[in-house]
Amino acid sequence: MFANPEDRAPHCALRGHMSNIFCTIFEKDNRHIISCGNDRQILRYDLGAGTSLPIAKLLRHKSAVYRVSISSSDPNLVLSASEDGFIYAWDLRTANPQSAIYSRGEFTSVDFNPVDGNCFATGHAKDGAR
C-alpha cells in the first residue's frame, strides 16, 4: 500500500496471496482492504490491526478471481467475479457467500452501481457486459 502517488516505496506490504493479485479495493471505512487474485482467494485486511496478514479469507471460487466490488448501500456486501463462471455475493460478517450467479464461461468483471448499491454490472468473456 502506498500513502500517496509520489511514494516510490510501499507504506506497508500485505501478505497472503500465493499468485498474481488482480484487484485491490478500499472499503468505505478507509481501514480495510479487500484483494483477489489468481490463487482463487479473496482476502480482507485490517490496516489498523498491526499485521500484514488477512483478517478473513473468502474461499469458494474454483478458479482465478478477477474482481471484487463493495455495495455502496451495504458495506457488508461484496461481489466477486471469477474465471469459474460464478459471481458470488459475500457477507463480510460471516465470510460466506449468500448467493451466486452462474454462467458458462468466465466472469471477468463486476461492479456495483455507485448510486444504487442494489444494482451491479458484470463483464463476461463470451456474453460481454450485462
C-alpha positions in Angstrom: 0.0 0.0 0.0 1.3 3.4 -0.9 0.5 6.5 1.2 0.4 8.9 -1.8 1.2 8.9 -5.6 4.7 10.3 -5.1 5.8 7.4 -2.9 8.5 5.2 -4.5 8.3 2.5 -1.8 5.2 1.0 -0.3 3.9 2.2 3.1 3.2 -1.4 4.0 3.0 -4.8 2.3 0.1 -7.1 2.8 0.7 -10.8 2.7 -1.4 -13.8 2.0 -1.7 -14.3 -1.8 0.3 -17.0 -3.4 0.0 -15.7 -7.0 -0.9 -12.7 -9.1 -3.3 -10.2 -7.5 -5.8 -8.8 -9.9 -7.8 -6.3 -7.8 -7.5 -4.4 -4.6 -10.2 -2.1 -3.2 -10.6 0.0 -0.1 -13.7 -0.3 2.0 -15.6 3.0 2.8 -14.2 3.0 6.3 -10.7 3.5 4.9 -9.5 0.9 7.3 -10.0 -2.3 5.4 -8.7 -3.5 2.0 -10.0 -6.4 0.0 -8.0 -8.2 -2.7 -8.4 -11.1 -5.1 -6.2 -13.0 -7.4 -5.1 -15.9 -9.4 -4.8 -18.1 -6.3 -8.7 -18.2 -6.1 -8.6 -16.3 -2.8 -10.4 -13.1 -1.7 -8.5 -11.6 1.3 -9.6 -8.9 3.7 -7.1 -6.9 5.6 -7.5 -4.5 8.6 -4.9 -1.7 8.2 -5.2 -0.8 11.9 -4.7 -4.4 13.2 -0.9 -4.1 13.2 -0.4 -7.2 11.0 0.2 -7.7 7.3 -1.8 -10.9 7.3 -5.5 -11.1 6.3 -8.2 -11.0 8.9 -10.6 -13.0 6.7 -10.4 -15.3 3.7 -13.4 -15.7 1.4 -12.9 -19.1 -0.2 -15.3 -20.7 -2.6 -14.1 -20.0 -6.1 -12.5 -22.8 -8.1 -10.5 -20.6 -10.4 -8.9 -17.1 -10.5 -10.9 -14.2 -9.1 -10.6 -11.2 -11.3 -12.6 -8.5 -9.5 -14.4 -7.6 -6.2 -16.8 -4.8 -5.6 -18.4 -3.4 -2.4 -22.1 -2.3 -2.3 -22.5 1.5 -1.8 -25.6 0.8 0.3 -24.4 -2.1 2.4 -20.8 -2.1 3.5 -21.0 -5.8 4.4 -22.0 -6.9 0.8 -19.2 -7.8 -1.6 -19.5 -9.3 -5.1 -16.7 -11.3 -6.7 -16.2 -12.3 -10.4 -14.3 -15.4 -11.3 -13.0 -17.4 -14.2 -15.0 -20.3 -12.8 -18.2 -18.7 -14.1 -19.6 -17.6 -10.8 -20.5 -14.2 -9.3 -20.7 -14.7 -5.5 -22.4 -12.2 -3.1 -20.5 -12.4 0.1 -21.5 -11.2 3.6 -18.3 -9.8 5.2 -19.7 -10.5 8.7 -19.6 -14.3 8.1 -17.1 -14.6 5.2 -19.6 -16.8 3.5 -21.4 -16.4 0.1 -25.1 -15.6 0.5 -26.0 -16.2 -3.2 -24.5 -16.9 -6.5 -25.0 -16.4 -10.3 -23.5 -19.0 -12.7 -22.9 -18.7 -16.4 -20.9 -20.9 -18.7 -17.6 -19.1 -19.4 -15.7 -16.7 -17.2 -16.9 -13.5 -15.4 -14.0 -11.0 -15.8 -15.6 -8.1 -14.0 -18.3 -7.0 -11.6 -19.1 -3.6 -10.2 -21.8 -2.2 -8.1 -23.6 0.9 -9.2 -22.2 3.8 -7.1 -25.6 5.4 -6.6 -27.8 2.3 -6.3 -26.0 -0.3 -4.2 -28.5 -3.0 -5.2 -27.6 -2.8 -8.9 -24.5 -4.1 -10.5 -22.9 -4.8 -13.9 -20.8 -7.7 -15.0 -18.3 -8.4 -17.7 -18.4 -11.9 -19.2 -15.8 -13.4 -21.6 -18.4 -14.7 -24.0 -21.5 -12.6 -23.4 -20.0 -9.1 -22.9 -21.2 -6.6 -20.5 -24.5 -7.2 -18.7 
